[in-house]
Amino acid sequence: MSVRIQSEPFDAGAELNTHVTGRADIGASVTFVGQVRDISGGDTLSAMTLEHYPAMAQAELERIEADARARFAVTDMQIIHRFGTLRPGDPIVLVIATAPSRQPAFDAANFVMDFLKTNAPFWKKEHTRSGDQWVDAKDRDDDAANRWRS
């Protein structure tokens, strides 16, 4: 179990290796990497700034990770979320879920991402040719998280 919030880039392959090397009980590993896109609402994105309140963000990510562990038969999980100013193509978030079989690993990674998008206290400001703008919450993200609440 690991949750980290950092400004530095991460190496998804190296992070995955720390979870699977020497482990014969893992039958599936799901690795999700979210990246900054170069377009937003039809405008070219030059950068995105992610702000957060460290203690609140850390506690919420740990709560989401614990909920995923309680809900799915995973052997290990890791969440890394970045903050600061990122450029298109930069990785923002890494979620790793390992399990004896594929479905719990896929479900746990999806669950974590759906709640990261709706509950994690990160604020995104997009920098485009048209100016800077804060990113609002999206209904589709709430809908994705709500499917786990039944």
Disulfide bonds with the S-S distance in Angstrom:
none
